[in-house]
Amino acid sequence: MKAVAAVLVLGGILFTGCVRIIEPDRIPPSVPTGLRTSTGDNFIELAWDPNPETDVAGFNVFVSARYDGRYELIGSTPTTYFMDAEAHNGNTYYYAVTAYDYDGNESGLSRDVAYDVPRPEGYDVILQNYRVSPNSSGYDFDQYAVLPYDAQTTDMYFENFDGDYYMDVYTDTDIQDLGYMKSLLDVTVAPSSGWSATHDVRLYAGHTYVVWTHDDHYAKFRVTSISPSRVVFDWAYQLQKSNPMLKRPPSKGGVRTGLPPHNRP
């Protein structure tokens, strides 16, 4: 019976003509491009451009401590988005992605220099007017704490001066207004110039401000609401010194120097 079946099958093949042999796909997708990051509080979001191939099944995501270091696989995704929820505040992470198709072919690592440093952030912080409530008018980004305006570690403090609202810093700290922003995330790097010569800024709801602290850290905050008695803001703070821009620390240690910008009678 097996021999007969074989003959019948062979006869069918001869009758229908030649057999089409399909070669397996051995061509990998192209290397992904446009890899970019967005940092958060103990997480980093990744996004990149779609591949031009129609048979891409997904992407593998890799991380390293250096751009030219050894990359380790941390996850896969069928889309052009990935969130690294295992990133820790204050550490630097370099990323790369590969594309793979339905036949298991995988591209090389992406070549974009994509890295970020997660940082702590906070929401709905309330500071009161230092002229009325001095003990709850200052903020220290390092401690995530509301402090008296004249505490040794206070980075900035709120003031209502004759109906004008200010955020003040001491002379060993810099501050500037970057204007209206829809989100705190709209500001990704500190500016290299434009700091307030008077070490204060006028406050407006919706504006985002940057601070270079006296202990050489970068911070930003966005005012969500403001009134004669208080200001409410969201903030983010970079744990690494001199990141993303360099700033020399104060030349003299010890006691803070400088008077409040609006120390008027």
N, C-alpha and C positions, 0 to 999 in steps of 0.2 A: 504494500500500500504506500509506504514512504517513497519508493522509487517511482511509482505512478504519479504521485502528487508532484514530485520533482519535475517530471516530464511535462505535466500539465502547466505548471508554473512557467517553465522554460518556454513552452510553446506560446503562452500568453505574452511573455516578454518579446519573443520574436515577432509576434503578430502586431503588437502595438508600436513597435519601433524602438529607438534607442532610449536608454535610461539616463535621466538627468541627475548628476551627482552634485550635491550642495556642499561646498567647502565651508568649514566653520570660520566664523569671524575672529580673526586674530589681530585686528587693528584697534589699539586703545583710543579712547577719546582724547581730545586735545587737553593741554594743561589748563586748568581753570585760571581766570584772570579777575582783577578788580577786587581782590580780597581786602576787606576793611573791618574795623572793629569799633565797638562802642562800649565804654566801660560803665560799670555800676558798682553797687555795694556788694562785694563778694561774688560778682559774676561779670562775664564779658560776653557781649553779643557779637557774632560774626555774620557777615553777609558778603556775597560775591556775585559776579555776573553769570547768567546762564550760559551753558555750553552750546555751541552751534549744532552738535550732533543730535539726531532725533532718537537714538537708542540709548541715551544715558539713563541708567537706572538709579543712580544716587552718587553721593560724595562721602569720602572719608576725611575726617578732621584730625589733624595732628598738632601737637604742642611741643615746644622746646624752651629751654631757659636762655637760648642764644639763637640768633638768626642762622648762624653757620654751625649750630650744634646738632645733636641727635634728636630727631623728632619721633614722638611716640603717639600711637593711635589712641584717641580718647572718645571717639564716637563716629556714627554715620548718620546721614540724613538724606531723604529723597528730594529735599528742596535746597534752595540756595541760602538757607539760614540755619544757624546753629547757636545755641547758648551754652557756654561753658559755666555750669553752675558749681563747679568744683574749684574755681579760681579763688584765691585768698587775697584780701586787701593788703597792699604794700608790696606784692611780688610782681615781677615783670614776666610776661608770657608772650612768646612768639608763636605765630600760628601759620599753618600751611594746609592746603586741601588738595585732594586728588579726586578725579572723576572716574567712575567705573560704569561699564555697560552691562547689558543683560547676559552677555557671554562671559562675564568675569574679567574682561580686559580692563586694566587700570592705568590711568595716566601717571605722569611724573608729578612731583610736588609743585604746587604753585610757587611763583618766584617773587610775589609781592612782599615787601617788607611790612608785615602786619603784626603789630605788637601793642600791648596795653598794660596798664597797671590799675587793678580795681582799687576803689577808694571808698571810705565810709561816706554816708550822706544822711541827712535828717530833714524832717518836715515839720512845718507849723511851729517853729521856735518863736517865742514871744519875748521881746525886750521892751522895757518901759523907759520913759524919759528920765535921763540921769539927773535932771534938775529937780525932779519930784521923788523918784524912786531909785536912788543911786545904787542900791544893793542888788537890783535886778535889771540893770541896764546894759551890762557888758556880756560879751560872749568869747569863750575860748574854744577854738576849733579842735585843739589837741585833746581837750578833756570832754568835748561835746557838752559843755556846761555853761549855764548862765551864771555870771559872776558880777561882783561890784565893778563899776566902770574903772576904778583905780586899782584893781587887783594886779599883782605883778605879772600874771600870765594872760590877762585880758587882751584879746586881739582887736576888738572894736566895740563901740558902744553907741547907743541911740540917744539923739538929742532933738528936742523940739525947741527951737530958738525963735521966739516971736512969730510962731505960726509956720515957720520953715522947718522941714524935717531933714536931719542930717544923720549920716553914719560917720563917726569920728574914729581915727586911729592915732596912735602916738608917732613920734618922729622916727622911730626905728621900724615902722611898718608902712607899707604902701597900699593905696586903694585907688580904684577908678571905676567909672560908670561905663558899661558897654551898651547901654541903651535898652530899649524894649526888646524882650524875647518872649516867644510863646512858651518856651520850656527852659528849665535849668540846663537841660542836656544840649541846648543849642551852642553853648560855649564849651569848646573842647581843649583849647590851649590858652595859656596866659599870654597876654600881649607883651611885647618887648619895650613899649614906650607908652606915654600917655598918662602916667601916674599923676595923681593930684598933688600939686605943689603945696597946697595947704593941709594935706593929710585929712581931708574930709570930702564927702560927696553929698549932694542933694538926693534925697530918696523919693522915688516915684513907684507906685504900684505897677508891677509888670516888668520893671527894669532888673537887669542882672548886673552884678558888680563882682569885681575880682579883688582879692586881697593877697598881698605878699607879706607873710607874717614876720614878726621880729626874730623867730627862730628858724627862718629860711624854709618855709613851706608855702605852697600855693593853695588857695581856697577860693570858692565862689559862692555867692548867695543870690537868690531872686526874691524880691519883695512880693508877697501875695496880697497883703493889705496893710494899710497904714492909717493912723488916727492921731489926734493930739497926744494921747497918753501912751501909745504903744505901736510897735511895728511887728509884723509877722512875716517870716521868711523861710524858704527852703535853702539847704546848703549842701555842698560837697567839699571834701578836704583831701588833699594828696598827702599820703603818709611818707613818701620818699622825699628827702631833702633835695632842693634844687631841681625838682622835676615838676613841670616840663622845661622851665627856663632856669638859668643860673642867676643866683643873686648872692653877693657876698654877705656873710653874717655881720652883725654890728661889730664895729672895731673895739668897743669897750663892753666888757661883761658886767654882771652885777645889777645894780639898780637901774630901772628903766629911766630914760631921759625924755625930756620934752613935756610941755604943758598941753592940756586939751585945746584943740583949735579954737573953741568958742568959750574959753574961760573968761567970760565977761562978767562984770558986776551985775 
